[in-house]
């Protein structure tokens, strides 16, 4: 499993934007499609809200990629 650490500037990052910023998709729109497909989980639970607020300390998983969101 690949693990990525993402530092969020501010209080949160929207889920679809996070997928774009770490390079798992080309755009926020593509990120929305991935989230809608049901393949993304946040803290071990399936997440279908495309613009869910992801805060430091949360872990996002897509396939064999795990993203840990950390504060600045």
N, C-alpha and C positions, 0 to 999 in steps of 0.2 A: 504494500500500500504506500502510495506517495503522500507525504504530509507537507502542507504548505502553511506557513505562518503569515498572516496578513495583519498589518498594523492599520487600524482605522483612525483617521483624523476626524475627531468629533465624537458625537454620542453614539452614532450607529451608521451602518451602510445598508442600503436596500439589497435584498438577496440577488435579484437579477443583475444589479451593478457589480456585486461582489464576484459573481461568476465571470463577468467580463474583465474586471480588474486583475484577477489572478490568471487570466488567459485560457479559461475553459470554454469560452465562446467569443465570437467576434464583436458582438454588440449587445446592448441591453435588451433589445427585442429578441435576439436569439436566446438570451438568458431567460426571458419570460417563457419561451416555448419549452425550454428544458425543464423549468420548474413546473409548468402545466402538465408535463408528461408524467409527473409523479416520481421521477428518479432522484429527487433531492431530499435529503433528510437534515434536520437541524436538531442537535442534541439527541439523536437516535429516533426521532419521530418524523414521519413523512410530512413535508411542508409543501402546500399547494398555493400559498399566497405569494404571488410573484414579487411583490414589493415589501415582503416581511422585513421588519427592522432587525438587523443582526447586530448585536452588541458585543463588546469585548467579553471574552470568557466563553462564548458560544462556539460550538464546533459544527461545521457544515460538511456534509459528505455527498459526493456525486461519484458513483461507480467506485473505483479503487483510489479515489483522491479524497483526502481529508484536509479541510481548511480550518485552522484554529485562528480565531479573531482575537487580537490583542490590542490593548490601549496604547496610545502614543507614549 
